[in-house]
Amino acid sequence: MLEQGSIPSKYFLSAKALAGIARRDGRRRSHFILLSRLKGGGALDDREAYVLEPDGVRRTSPMEWERCQGFPDNHTLIPYRGKPADECPDGPRYKAIGNSKAVFVVRWIGRRIQQQLERLA
């Protein structure tokens, strides 16, 4: 699910950002781990999921969130406010992903409903 290859520097946290997270978190953390859980519980500040890379700690990218939700890569990379898709900012992408439903969950619910309808027929 994680991106492979070169990760853009905009996703890496500065030392100042890490210190702020540690301060808000109420405790200092000297070691970070790869997080297997998403938002809420397990993240450094419970608002983001972070990844330990050789180059430092970074936040997860929109593409990684798309993969977690079962969407194809760059599914939310669309034209935005008159700009072409390749200039779509991350904010609207994160918002679209956050407002979506996981593909696998919706598929499972749909199949269960279909099974019950077939059973009743």
Secondary structure in CASP SS format (residue, H / E / C, confidence):
PFRMAT SS
TARGET T0000
AUTHOR 0000-0000-0000
METHOD secondary structure of the structure
MODEL  1
M C 1.00
L C 1.00
E C 1.00
Q C 1.00
G C 1.00
S C 1.00
I C 1.00
P C 1.00
S H 1.00
K H 1.00
Y H 1.00
F E 1.00
L C 1.00
S C 1.00
A H 1.00
K H 1.00
A H 1.00
L H 1.00
A H 1.00
G H 1.00
I H 1.00
A H 1.00
R H 1.00
R H 1.00
D H 1.00
G C 1.00
R C 1.00
R C 1.00
R C 1.00
S C 1.00
H C 1.00
F C 1.00
I C 1.00
L C 1.00
L C 1.00
S C 1.00
R C 1.00
L C 1.00
K C 1.00
G C 1.00
G C 1.00
G C 1.00
A C 1.00
L C 1.00
D C 1.00
D C 1.00
R C 1.00
E C 1.00
A C 1.00
Y E 1.00
V E 1.00
L E 1.00
E E 1.00
P C 1.00
D C 1.00
G E 1.00
V E 1.00
R E 1.00
R E 1.00
T C 1.00
S C 1.00
P H 1.00
M H 1.00
E H 1.00
W H 1.00
E H 1.00
R H 1.00
C H 1.00
Q H 1.00
G C 1.00
F C 1.00
P C 1.00
D C 1.00
N C 1.00
H C 1.00
T C 1.00
L C 1.00
I C 1.00
P C 1.00
Y E 1.00
R C 1.00
G C 1.00
K E 1.00
P C 1.00
A H 1.00
D H 1.00
E H 1.00
C C 1.00
P C 1.00
D H 1.00
G H 1.00
P H 1.00
R H 1.00
Y H 1.00
K H 1.00
A H 1.00
I H 1.00
G H 1.00
N C 1.00
S C 1.00
K C 1.00
A C 1.00
V H 1.00
F H 1.00
V H 1.00
V H 1.00
R H 1.00
W H 1.00
I H 1.00
G H 1.00
R H 1.00
R H 1.00
I H 1.00
Q H 1.00
Q H 1.00
Q H 1.00
L H 1.00
E H 1.00
R H 1.00
L H 1.00
A C 1.00
END
